[in-house]
Amino acid sequence: MKDVRSRMKHDHLPVIVFKAIDHKDHRYDTVGDWFVDGDIQHFRVSKMNSVYEFLVLIHEMIEWFLCKQHGISEESVTAFDLQFEERRKLGLEREDAEPGDDRKAPYHKEHRFATKIEKLVARALRVSWKNYDNRIMSL
């Protein structure tokens, strides 16, 4: 327990703002995004239905907080995602691949853990992962 406490930051959570937006209005082709603007932590997810939006939000919030605690900057995550999307446009990445699943992603472990939690919550809500994933891929 001492190890965990020694790594904990002695700060407080920022103001957190969540918004469901039209998919085309994201900073890049994604269904979930997080970024800081001044003292406000923003989360954006693509409009779907409230359950699917909640699942994406859970994923994004867990990923963000783990990255924050592990010293992984939003800038490095966004830079990796943008480069990944460029590689996708060139046909170097699969259409259904997620940037965070790439082992080279600076937030790979954090993304994978967030996905595990997202799947657990989906199961508790009796959401078909296949239907959920199909909806996300349709955007």
N, C-alpha and C positions, 0 to 999 in steps of 0.2 A: 504494500500500500504506500510506503514511503516514496517509492520510485514514481508512482502515479502523481502523488501530491507535488513532488519536486518539479514535475514537468507541467503542472497546471499553471495557466496564466492567472494572475490576480487582477483581472479586469472584469468588466461586466458585458453582458450581451448588448450589442448596439440596437438601435431602433431597427426593426425588421419590417419590410414592406413586401407584401406578396401581391402579385397581379397575374390574372389569366389574360393572355393577349392572343390576338390572331397570329397564327403560326408564321405568316409572312413578315410580321413585325419584330421578330427576334433579331439580335445582332448578327446571327449567322444561322445556318440550317440546324436547328436543335429543337427539342421539345421542352427542355428545361435549361435555365441559365441562372447564374448568380453572379452578382458584382456589387462592389461598394461605390457609393457616391457620397463623398464627405463623411458624415457620421451615420449614414443610413445604409444598411445591408439590404439589397434588393434581390428578390426572387421572381423570375418570370417563367410561366409555363404556358404551353399552347392550350387554347380553349378546346375542351373536349366535353366531358361531363364532370360533375363535381367529384366523383370517386376517382376517376382517372387523373384529374388535376391534382387531387390530394396525394395520390401515389407518387406522381412526379415531384411534387413539392417535398414530400418526405425524403425522397432520394436526394434532391438538391440540398436540402438543409443538413442532412447527415454528411454528405460529401463536403459541403462548405465548412462545417464545424471541424471535421477531422482534418481537413487541409489547414485550417487556421491553427489548430493545436499542433500540427506537425510541421509548421513553418513553410507550407507550400502556398505561394502567393496566387491570388486571383489572376494576376498578369501572366504567370507562367502557365496556368491552366488554360486561359483564353488563347494565348499564343500557340500552345500545342493543338488545341481544338481547331483553330483557324488553319494551321498548317495541315492538319489531318483532312479538313474539308477540301483544301486545295488538292491534296493527293487523291481524294475521292473523285474530284472533277476530272482529274487526269486518268482515271481508271486504275489507280494504284491501290485503292481501298475498295472493299465490297460496299455495295449500296446499303446493306443492313448492318454494317460494322459500327460500333460505338467507339469514339475516340478513347474513352476511359478504359476500355477493354484492352487496348494496345499496351503491351508490357513496357513500352518506352514512355508512356504517359507519366508525367511527374506525379500524378494523382491516381495511378493505377490501383493501388491497394485501397485507397479511400473510396474510389468509385465502386470497386468490387464489393466492399463491405456494405456500402449504401444500397447496392442492388440486392444483396441478401436480405436486408431489412425491408426493402420495398416488396420483395417477394413474400416475406412473412406477413406483412400487413395486407397484401393482396389476398393471401390465403385466408386470413382472418375475416376479410370482407367478402369472401366467397367470389372473388373475381377470377375469371379464367385468364391465366397468364397469356395463353395463346391469343385470345380475343383482344386483350389489352395491348399486346405487342403488335398485333395486326392493325389496330387503330392507330397506334403511334407511327407505324411504318407507312400508313396511308397519308400521313400529313405532308 
